[in-house]
Amino acid sequence: MNIILVALGGFLGSIARYYISLKANKRLIGTWTANITGSIVLALLFRYYLDNSISEWLWVFLGVGFCGAYTTFSTFGNETIKLILEKRYWLAIGYVLSSLTVSVLFVYLLI
C-alpha cells in the first residue's frame, strides 16, 4: 500500500513542481521556490508525524511522495553547474547559499 501512496503523492508533487517551473519561466526562482516551500511543508509534516498528529499513510503520501517529487535537488545541482560554466560565480554562490540557508533555517524553526 505504501508504494501506491508514494506514487500518487509523487504524481501530484511532480505536477505542482512543473506548474511552478512554468510560472517562473524556468528560471532559478522556480527551483528555489519549490525547494524552499517544499522544505517548509516537509518540516511541518515531519513535526506532526513525530508528534503522532498525522497518520503514517499521510506522512508517506505527502512527506515521502509529494515532497520527494516536488523538491528537486537534481535541478538545483544542474542549475548551479550551469551558472558556474557561464562564469556567473557570484550568482552560483548566492544561489547555493540562499537555497541551503533558507531551507535549513525553516526546517530548524518549524521542527
BALUM-319755 format. One record per residue: residue in one letter; x negated, y negated, z negated of N, C-alpha, C in turn. Coordinates in steps of 0.2 Angstrom, whole numbers, plus 5000, padded with zeros to 4 digits. Atoms other than C-alpha are relative to their C-alpha. Example, Ala and Ser with C-alpha at 12.3 -4.5 7.8 and 13.67 -1.06 7.14 Angstrom:
2
A499650065000493850224961499649945000S500450065001493250054964500449954997
***
This chain:
111
M499650065000500050005000499649945000N500450065000498649884996499749985007I500250024994497949895013500549965005I499550044996499549835021500149934997L500050065003499649695008499449955003V500650034998497849645013500149985008A499950014993498349655032500549945001L499550054999499949555030499749934998G500350065003499049425019499549975005G500550024996497649415031500349975007F499650024994498849395046500249934999L499750065001499649245038499449954999G500650045001497949175032499649985006S500450014994497149185049500549955004I499650044996498649095057500049934997A500150065003498548955044499349975001R500750034999496648935047500049985007Y499950024993497048925066500349945001Y499650065000498348795063499649944998I500450065003497148685053499449985005S500550014995495748705067500349965006L499650044994497048645080500149934998K499850075002497548495070499349964999A500650035001495748455066499649995007N500350004993495248465085499350044999K500649965001493948605080499449964998R500650035003492848485071499850034993L500249975006491948515055500549994994I499550015006493348445044500550055000G499549945000494448595049499750054996T500349955004493248715042499949984993W500150035007492848605027500750004996T499350005003494748585023500250074998A499849935001495048765025499650034994N500449975006493648815013500149974994I499850035006494048685000500750024998T499449985003495848714999500150084999G500049935002495548905000499750014994S500449995007494348894985500549984995I499550025005495748794976500550054999V499549955000497048924980499850064996L500349945003495949064976499850004992A500250015007495348994959500750004996L499450005003497148964954500350074999L499849935000497649144959499650044995F500549965005496149214950500249994993R499950025007496549124934500750034998Y499449975002498349184934500050085000Y500149935000497849354939499650034993L500349985006496649364924500449994994D499550015005498049304913500650045000N499549964998499149434920500749965001S499450044999500349294925500350025007I499749974994500449374943499850075001S500149924999500549554948499450015005E500549974996499249654956500149995008W499850004993500149664973500049935003L500150074997500249474974499349975000W500750025000498449454970499750035006V500249974994498049574984500249975006F499750034994499149494996499849935001L500250074999498749314993499249994999G500750015002496949324984499650035005V500549964995496149454995500249995007G499850004993497149455011500149935003F499950074997497749275014499449964999C500650045001496249185006499450035003G500549974997495049305013500049985008A500050024993495649265031500049925001Y499950074999496049085028499349964999T500750035001494249035021499650035005T500449974995492949065034499249984999F500750015001491149075029499650015006S500449994994490549135046500049945004T499950074997491248975054499549954997F500550055004490348875041499350015002G500749994999488748955044499849985008N500150014993488948945063500049925002E500050074999489348755062499449974997T500650035003487848725051499450015005I500649994995486648805063500149965006K499950044995487448715077499749934999L500250075002487148545068499250005000I500749995000485348605065499650005007L500250004993485048645083500149945004E499950074997485748475088499649954997K500450045004484448405076500449944996R499650045004485848325066499950024993Y500249975006484948375050500449974994W499650035006485748245038500750025000L499349985000487448295043500150074998A500049925002487048485041499950004993I500150005007486348445024500649984996G499450035003487848345019500650055000Y499549954999489048475026499950064995V500149955005488248615016500149984993L500050025007488048525000500749984998S499350025002489848445000500450065000S499649945000490548615005499950044994L500149955006489748714991500149964994T499950045006489848574978500749994998V499350015001491648534980500450074999S499749945001492148714982499950034993V500249975007491248774966500349954995L499850055006491748614956500850024999F499349995001493648654960500150074997V499949945003493448834955499850004993Y500250015007492548784939500549974996L499550045003493848664935500750044999L499349975000495348774938500050074997I500049935003494748944931500049994992
***
